[in-house]
Amino acid sequence: MHLNHLGEIAHRCWIEIPAHFPQVTLDAFVVMPNHVHGILAIQTRARHAVPLQEIHRPELFRKPVLGSLATIVRSYKSAAAKQVRTMLRQPDYALWQRNFYESVLRSGKDYANAARYILENPKMWHLDSENPLSPAR
């Protein structure tokens, strides 16, 4: 995938995630013309040898949960959007869709499948219905 200036911003902001969230390690990722795929490994601290039932606090509007996936993705999208809007001089430019898709990779097989999908995604761009040159359009 050859990135334009907007793609370079999306790529650079992705690479910077661990600088803002030290508990995050980046794995396979790709910036596509209309979306991003990536695997984030989020280190959590074990409090007990036997897992206790955790109380999950859902994120509420304007109440981010520190270190949560939603907060990490929101911060990434916000940083990239701010830089793109500044570069384009278009303060209302809509860069991202509202939500994101997440999946917990629970096994080596899950990880291998996800990493392969991400790394092979650029090869499939010519078939993507969002690609203006796609025969699917």
Buried (B, 14 or more C-beta within 10 A) or exposed (E): EEBEEBBEBBBBBBEBBBEEBEBBEBBBBBBBBEBBBBBBEEEEEEEEEEEEEEEEEEEEEEEBEEBBBBBBBBBBBEBBBBBBBEEEEEEEEEBBEEEBEEEEBEEEEEBEEBBEEBEEBBEEBEEBEEBEEEEEE
